[in-house]
Amino acid sequence: MQQLRQELRNRDLEIGRIEAGALSAWDRTVPQLERQIDALLAENDALRRKIRQAEEHSDVDAATVDHLRTLVADRDTKIAELRAQA
């Protein structure tokens, strides 16, 4: 009977060491993961801002291209008119 009690105590001690190790690992891992999450969220926000800026520039560039096309078309029309008069 004494041997069984000692064996149970030894197992309880081993379980306690395992639990302590697991808790220690958890305590080290969770803050690290939280820092990674925060960094990724910040990076995500920065990328979203860059996307918005790129979209704005794209809209401006598209308007510029449309304006240039209009100018070229007007020029081509004037050239055609001048050729027709000659």
N, CA, C and O atoms as a GROMACS GRO file, in nm:
protein
  344
    1MET      N    1   0.082  -0.119   0.000
    1MET     CA    2   0.000   0.000   0.000
    1MET      C    3   0.087   0.126   0.000
    1MET      O    4   0.060   0.220  -0.074
    2GLN      N    5   0.190   0.126   0.082
    2GLN     CA    6   0.283   0.239   0.090
    2GLN      C    7   0.348   0.264  -0.046
    2GLN      O    8   0.368   0.379  -0.086
    3GLN      N    9   0.380   0.158  -0.115
    3GLN     CA   10   0.444   0.169  -0.246
    3GLN      C   11   0.351   0.236  -0.346
    3GLN      O   12   0.395   0.317  -0.428
    4LEU      N   13   0.221   0.202  -0.341
    4LEU     CA   14   0.123   0.265  -0.430
    4LEU      C   15   0.110   0.414  -0.401
    4LEU      O   16   0.101   0.495  -0.493
    5ARG      N   17   0.110   0.449  -0.272
    5ARG     CA   18   0.101   0.591  -0.236
    5ARG      C   19   0.222   0.668  -0.288
    5ARG      O   20   0.210   0.779  -0.340
    6GLN      N   21   0.338   0.608  -0.272
    6GLN     CA   22   0.460   0.672  -0.320
    6GLN      C   23   0.457   0.687  -0.473
    6GLN      O   24   0.499   0.789  -0.527
    7GLU      N   25   0.409   0.586  -0.539
    7GLU     CA   26   0.398   0.590  -0.685
    7GLU      C   27   0.301   0.699  -0.728
    7GLU      O   28   0.327   0.772  -0.824
    8LEU      N   29   0.188   0.710  -0.657
    8LEU     CA   30   0.091   0.816  -0.687
    8LEU      C   31   0.151   0.955  -0.662
    8LEU      O   32   0.129   1.046  -0.742
    9ARG      N   33   0.226   0.971  -0.552
    9ARG     CA   34   0.294   1.098  -0.524
    9ARG      C   35   0.393   1.132  -0.634
    9ARG      O   36   0.402   1.247  -0.678
   10ASN      N   37   0.468   1.032  -0.676
   10ASN     CA   38   0.566   1.054  -0.783
   10ASN      C   39   0.497   1.096  -0.913
   10ASN      O   40   0.544   1.186  -0.984
   11ARG      N   41   0.386   1.032  -0.942
   11ARG     CA   42   0.311   1.068  -1.063
   11ARG      C   43   0.252   1.208  -1.050
   11ARG      O   44   0.254   1.286  -1.146
   12ASP      N   45   0.200   1.241  -0.933
   12ASP     CA   46   0.147   1.376  -0.909
   12ASP      C   47   0.257   1.481  -0.927
   12ASP      O   48   0.234   1.587  -0.985
   13LEU      N   49   0.376   1.452  -0.876
   13LEU     CA   50   0.488   1.544  -0.892
   13LEU      C   51   0.524   1.560  -1.039
   13LEU      O   52   0.550   1.672  -1.086
   14GLU      N   53   0.527   1.450  -1.111
   14GLU     CA   54   0.560   1.455  -1.253
   14GLU      C   55   0.454   1.535  -1.331
   14GLU      O   56   0.487   1.616  -1.417
   15ILE      N   57   0.327   1.511  -1.299
   15ILE     CA   58   0.219   1.586  -1.363
   15ILE      C   59   0.233   1.735  -1.329
   15ILE      O   60   0.212   1.821  -1.415
   16GLY      N   61   0.267   1.765  -1.205
   16GLY     CA   62   0.288   1.904  -1.165
   16GLY      C   63   0.401   1.969  -1.243
   16GLY      O   64   0.388   2.084  -1.286
   17ARG      N   65   0.512   1.897  -1.263
   17ARG     CA   66   0.624   1.951  -1.341
   17ARG      C   67   0.582   1.973  -1.487
   17ARG      O   68   0.617   2.074  -1.548
   18ILE      N   69   0.507   1.877  -1.541
   18ILE     CA   70   0.461   1.891  -1.680
   18ILE      C   71   0.368   2.011  -1.693
   18ILE      O   72   0.381   2.090  -1.787
   19GLU      N   73   0.275   2.026  -1.599
   19GLU     CA   74   0.183   2.139  -1.603
   19GLU      C   75   0.258   2.271  -1.589
   19GLU      O   76   0.228   2.368  -1.659
   20ALA      N   77   0.355   2.275  -1.499
   20ALA     CA   78   0.434   2.398  -1.480
   20ALA      C   79   0.509   2.432  -1.608
   20ALA      O   80   0.515   2.549  -1.648
   21GLY      N   81   0.567   2.331  -1.672
   21GLY     CA   82   0.637   2.354  -1.798
   21GLY      C   83   0.544   2.404  -1.907
   21GLY      O   84   0.578   2.494  -1.984
   22ALA      N   85   0.425   2.345  -1.912
   22ALA     CA   86   0.328   2.386  -2.013
   22ALA      C   87   0.283   2.530  -1.988
   22ALA      O   88   0.271   2.609  -2.082
   23LEU      N   89   0.258   2.565  -1.863
   23LEU     CA   90   0.218   2.702  -1.831
   23LEU      C   91   0.329   2.801  -1.861
   23LEU      O   92   0.304   2.911  -1.911
   24SER      N   93   0.451   2.762  -1.831
   24SER     CA   94   0.565   2.848  -1.861
   24SER      C   95   0.578   2.871  -2.011
   24SER      O   96   0.601   2.984  -2.056
   25ALA      N   97   0.563   2.765  -2.088
   25ALA     CA   98   0.569   2.777  -2.233
   25ALA      C   99   0.456   2.866  -2.283
   25ALA      O  100   0.476   2.949  -2.372
   26TRP      N  101   0.338   2.849  -2.228
   26TRP     CA  102   0.223   2.930  -2.265
   26TRP      C  103   0.251   3.078  -2.235
   26TRP      O  104   0.224   3.165  -2.318
   27ASP      N  105   0.305   3.104  -2.116
   27ASP     CA  106   0.334   3.241  -2.075
   27ASP      C  107   0.438   3.307  -2.164
   27ASP      O  108   0.436   3.429  -2.182
   28ARG      N  109   0.529   3.230  -2.221
   28ARG     CA  110   0.629   3.285  -2.312
   28ARG      C  111   0.571   3.300  -2.453
   28ARG      O  112   0.602   3.397  -2.523
   29THR      N  113   0.489   3.207  -2.493
   29THR     CA  114   0.441   3.202  -2.631
   29THR      C  115   0.331   3.305  -2.658
   29THR      O  116   0.334   3.373  -2.760
   30VAL      N  117   0.236   3.316  -2.568
   30VAL     CA  118   0.120   3.404  -2.592
   30VAL      C  119   0.162   3.550  -2.613
   30VAL      O  120   0.117   3.612  -2.709
   31PRO      N  121   0.246   3.607  -2.526
   31PRO     CA  122   0.287   3.747  -2.552
   31PRO      C  123   0.360   3.763  -2.685
   31PRO      O  124   0.342   3.864  -2.754
   32GLN      N  125   0.440   3.665  -2.721
   32GLN     CA  126   0.510   3.671  -2.849
   32GLN      C  127   0.410   3.670  -2.964
   32GLN      O  128   0.423   3.747  -3.059
   33LEU      N  129   0.311   3.583  -2.955
   33LEU     CA  130   0.208   3.577  -3.060
   33LEU      C  131   0.127   3.706  -3.064
   33LEU      O  132   0.091   3.753  -3.172
   34GLU      N  133   0.098   3.763  -2.948
   34GLU     CA  134   0.024   3.890  -2.945
   34GLU      C  135   0.105   4.002  -3.011
   34GLU      O  136   0.048   4.085  -3.082
   35ARG      N  137   0.237   4.004  -2.988
   35ARG     CA  138   0.322   4.103  -3.052
   35ARG      C  139   0.323   4.083  -3.204
   35ARG      O  140   0.318   4.180  -3.280
   36GLN      N  141   0.328   3.958  -3.247
   36GLN     CA  142   0.325   3.929  -3.390
   36GLN      C  143   0.193   3.974  -3.451
   36GLN      O  144   0.190   4.031  -3.560
   37ILE      N  145   0.083   3.947  -3.382
   37ILE     CA  146  -0.049   3.989  -3.430
   37ILE      C  147  -0.054   4.140  -3.443
   37ILE      O  148  -0.101   4.193  -3.544
   38ASP      N  149  -0.005   4.212  -3.340
   38ASP     CA  150  -0.006   4.358  -3.344
   38ASP      C  151   0.078   4.409  -3.461
   38ASP      O  152   0.039   4.502  -3.531
   39ALA      N  153   0.195   4.348  -3.482
   39ALA     CA  154   0.282   4.389  -3.593
   39ALA      C  155   0.214   4.363  -3.727
   39ALA      O  156   0.222   4.446  -3.818
   40LEU      N  157   0.149   4.250  -3.741
   40LEU     CA  158   0.081   4.217  -3.865
   40LEU      C  159  -0.038   4.310  -3.890
   40LEU      O  160  -0.065   4.348  -4.004
   41LEU      N  161  -0.109   4.345  -3.784
   41LEU     CA  162  -0.220   4.440  -3.798
   41LEU      C  163  -0.169   4.577  -3.844
   41LEU      O  164  -0.229   4.640  -3.930
   42ALA      N  165  -0.058   4.621  -3.785
   42ALA     CA  166   0.000   4.749  -3.826
   42ALA      C  167   0.046   4.743  -3.971
   42ALA      O  168   0.024   4.838  -4.047
   43GLU      N  169   0.109   4.633  -4.009
   43GLU     CA  170   0.154   4.617  -4.148
   43GLU      C  171   0.033   4.616  -4.242
   43GLU      O  172   0.038   4.674  -4.351
   44ASN      N  173  -0.073   4.549  -4.201
   44ASN     CA  174  -0.195   4.544  -4.281
   44ASN      C  175  -0.252   4.684  -4.302
   44ASN      O  176  -0.293   4.719  -4.413
   45ASP      N  177  -0.256   4.764  -4.194
   45ASP     CA  178  -0.305   4.901  -4.206
   45ASP      C  179  -0.219   4.982  -4.301
   45ASP      O  180  -0.271   5.058  -4.383
   46ALA      N  181  -0.087   4.967  -4.292
   46ALA     CA  182   0.004   5.040  -4.380
   46ALA      C  183  -0.018   4.999  -4.526
   46ALA      O  184  -0.019   5.083  -4.615
   47LEU      N  185  -0.037   4.870  -4.549
   47LEU     CA  186  -0.061   4.823  -4.685
   47LEU      C  187  -0.194   4.873  -4.739
   47LEU      O  188  -0.205   4.907  -4.857
   48ARG      N  189  -0.295   4.879  -4.654
   48ARG     CA  190  -0.425   4.933  -4.697
   48ARG      C  191  -0.412   5.081  -4.736
   48ARG      O  192  -0.471   5.125  -4.835
   49ARG      N  193  -0.333   5.156  -4.658
   49ARG     CA  194  -0.310   5.298  -4.693
   49ARG      C  195  -0.239   5.309  -4.828
   49ARG      O  196  -0.274   5.393  -4.911
   50LYS      N  197  -0.139   5.224  -4.850
   50LYS     CA  198  -0.067   5.227  -4.977
   50LYS      C  199  -0.159   5.192  -5.093
   50LYS      O  200  -0.150   5.251  -5.201
   51ILE      N  201  -0.247   5.096  -5.072
   51ILE     CA  202  -0.344   5.059  -5.176
   51ILE      C  203  -0.434   5.177  -5.209
   51ILE      O  204  -0.457   5.208  -5.326
   52ARG      N  205  -0.485   5.244  -5.104
   52ARG     CA  206  -0.571   5.361  -5.127
   52ARG      C  207  -0.495   5.470  -5.205
   52ARG      O  208  -0.549   5.530  -5.298
   53GLN      N  209  -0.370   5.494  -5.166
   53GLN     CA  210  -0.290   5.594  -5.236
   53GLN      C  211  -0.267   5.553  -5.381
   53GLN      O  212  -0.276   5.636  -5.472
   54ALA      N  213  -0.238   5.427  -5.403
   54ALA     CA  214  -0.215   5.379  -5.540
   54ALA      C  215  -0.343   5.393  -5.622
   54ALA      O  216  -0.338   5.429  -5.740
   55GLU      N  217  -0.457   5.363  -5.560
   55GLU     CA  218  -0.584   5.379  -5.632
   55GLU      C  219  -0.609   5.525  -5.667
   55GLU      O  220  -0.656   5.556  -5.776
   56GLU      N  221  -0.578   5.615  -5.573
   56GLU     CA  222  -0.595   5.757  -5.600
   56GLU      C  223  -0.504   5.801  -5.714
   56GLU      O  224  -0.546   5.874  -5.804
   57HIS      N  225  -0.379   5.758  -5.710
   57HIS     CA  226  -0.286   5.792  -5.817
   57HIS      C  227  -0.332   5.730  -5.949
   57HIS      O  228  -0.320   5.792  -6.055
   58SER      N  229  -0.385   5.612  -5.942
   58SER     CA  230  -0.435   5.545  -6.063
   58SER      C  231  -0.549   5.625  -6.123
   58SER      O  232  -0.557   5.641  -6.245
   59ASP      N  233  -0.638   5.676  -6.038
   59ASP     CA  234  -0.749   5.758  -6.086
   59ASP      C  235  -0.697   5.886  -6.152
   59ASP      O  236  -0.746   5.926  -6.258
   60VAL      N  237  -0.598   5.949  -6.090
   60VAL     CA  238  -0.540   6.070  -6.145
   60VAL      C  239  -0.472   6.039  -6.278
   60VAL      O  240  -0.487   6.112  -6.376
   61ASP      N  241  -0.397   5.929  -6.281
   61ASP     CA  242  -0.329   5.889  -6.405
   61ASP      C  243  -0.430   5.859  -6.516
   61ASP      O  244  -0.407   5.894  -6.631
   62ALA      N  245  -0.539   5.794  -6.481
   62ALA     CA  246  -0.642   5.763  -6.581
   62ALA      C  247  -0.703   5.892  -6.636
   62ALA      O  248  -0.728   5.903  -6.756
   63ALA      N  249  -0.726   5.989  -6.549
   63ALA     CA  250  -0.781   6.118  -6.594
   63ALA      C  251  -0.680   6.189  -6.685
   63ALA      O  252  -0.719   6.250  -6.785
   64THR      N  253  -0.553   6.181  -6.650
   64THR     CA  254  -0.449   6.242  -6.733
   64THR      C  255  -0.443   6.176  -6.869
   64THR      O  256  -0.434   6.244  -6.972
   65VAL      N  257  -0.449   6.045  -6.871
   65VAL     CA  258  -0.447   5.972  -6.998
   65VAL      C  259  -0.568   6.010  -7.083
   65VAL      O  260  -0.555   6.032  -7.204
   66ASP      N  261  -0.685   6.018  -7.021
   66ASP     CA  262  -0.805   6.057  -7.096
   66ASP      C  263  -0.789   6.197  -7.154
   66ASP      O  264  -0.824   6.222  -7.269
   67HIS      N  265  -0.735   6.289  -7.073
   67HIS     CA  266  -0.714   6.426  -7.120
   67HIS      C  267  -0.616   6.428  -7.237
   67HIS      O  268  -0.640   6.496  -7.337
   68LEU      N  269  -0.506   6.352  -7.225
   68LEU     CA  270  -0.407   6.347  -7.332
   68LEU      C  271  -0.467   6.287  -7.460
   68LEU      O  272  -0.436   6.332  -7.570
   69ARG      N  273  -0.551   6.187  -7.445
   69ARG     CA  274  -0.617   6.127  -7.562
   69ARG      C  275  -0.705   6.231  -7.632
   69ARG      O  276  -0.709   6.238  -7.755
   70THR      N  277  -0.775   6.309  -7.552
   70THR     CA  278  -0.860   6.414  -7.608
   70THR      C  279  -0.776   6.516  -7.683
   70THR      O  280  -0.811   6.557  -7.794
   71LEU      N  281  -0.664   6.557  -7.622
   71LEU     CA  282  -0.575   6.653  -7.688
   71LEU      C  283  -0.520   6.597  -7.819
   71LEU      O  284  -0.514   6.668  -7.919
   72VAL      N  285  -0.480   6.470  -7.818
   72VAL     CA  286  -0.426   6.407  -7.940
   72VAL      C  287  -0.536   6.398  -8.046
   72VAL      O  288  -0.511   6.425  -8.164
   73ALA      N  289  -0.657   6.362  -8.004
   73ALA     CA  290  -0.768   6.352  -8.100
   73ALA      C  291  -0.797   6.489  -8.159
   73ALA      O  292  -0.821   6.500  -8.280
   74ASP      N  293  -0.797   6.595  -8.076
   74ASP     CA  294  -0.820   6.731  -8.126
   74ASP      C  295  -0.709   6.771  -8.224
   74ASP      O  296  -0.736   6.830  -8.329
   75ARG      N  297  -0.586   6.740  -8.191
   75ARG     CA  298  -0.473   6.771  -8.278
   75ARG      C  299  -0.489   6.699  -8.411
   75ARG      O  300  -0.470   6.758  -8.517
   76ASP      N  301  -0.524   6.568  -8.405
   76ASP     CA  302  -0.542   6.492  -8.528
   76ASP      C  303  -0.654   6.551  -8.614
   76ASP      O  304  -0.644   6.554  -8.737
   77THR      N  305  -0.759   6.599  -8.548
   77THR     CA  306  -0.870   6.661  -8.622
   77THR      C  307  -0.823   6.789  -8.690
   77THR      O  308  -0.856   6.814  -8.806
   78LYS      N  309  -0.747   6.870  -8.617
   78LYS     CA  310  -0.696   6.995  -8.676
   78LYS      C  311  -0.601   6.968  -8.792
   78LYS      O  312  -0.605   7.037  -8.893
   79ILE      N  313  -0.516   6.867  -8.777
   79ILE     CA  314  -0.424   6.830  -8.885
   79ILE      C  315  -0.504   6.787  -9.007
   79ILE      O  316  -0.473   6.826  -9.120
   80ALA      N  317  -0.605   6.706  -8.983
   80ALA     CA  318  -0.688   6.659  -9.095
   80ALA      C  319  -0.758   6.779  -9.162
   80ALA      O  320  -0.768   6.783  -9.285
   81GLU      N  321  -0.807   6.874  -9.083
   81GLU     CA  322  -0.872   6.993  -9.140
   81GLU      C  323  -0.773   7.075  -9.223
   81GLU      O  324  -0.807   7.122  -9.332
   82LEU      N  325  -0.652   7.093  -9.171
   82LEU     CA  326  -0.551   7.170  -9.243
   82LEU      C  327  -0.511   7.100  -9.374
   82LEU      O  328  -0.490   7.165  -9.476
   83ARG      N  329  -0.502   6.971  -9.370
   83ARG     CA  330  -0.469   6.896  -9.491
   83ARG      C  331  -0.582   6.909  -9.594
   83ARG      O  332  -0.558   6.919  -9.714
   84ALA      N  333  -0.704   6.907  -9.543
   84ALA     CA  334  -0.818   6.918  -9.634
   84ALA      C  335  -0.822   7.056  -9.700
   84ALA      O  336  -0.867   7.067  -9.814
   85GLN      N  337  -0.777   7.161  -9.632
   85GLN     CA  338  -0.777   7.295  -9.686
   85GLN      C  339  -0.665   7.315  -9.787
   85GLN      O  340  -0.673   7.400  -9.875
   86ALA      N  341  -0.559   7.234  -9.774
   86ALA     CA  342  -0.444   7.256  -9.862
   86ALA      C  343  -0.463   7.202  -9.999
   86ALA      O  344  -0.374   7.213 -10.083
   0.00000   0.00000   0.00000
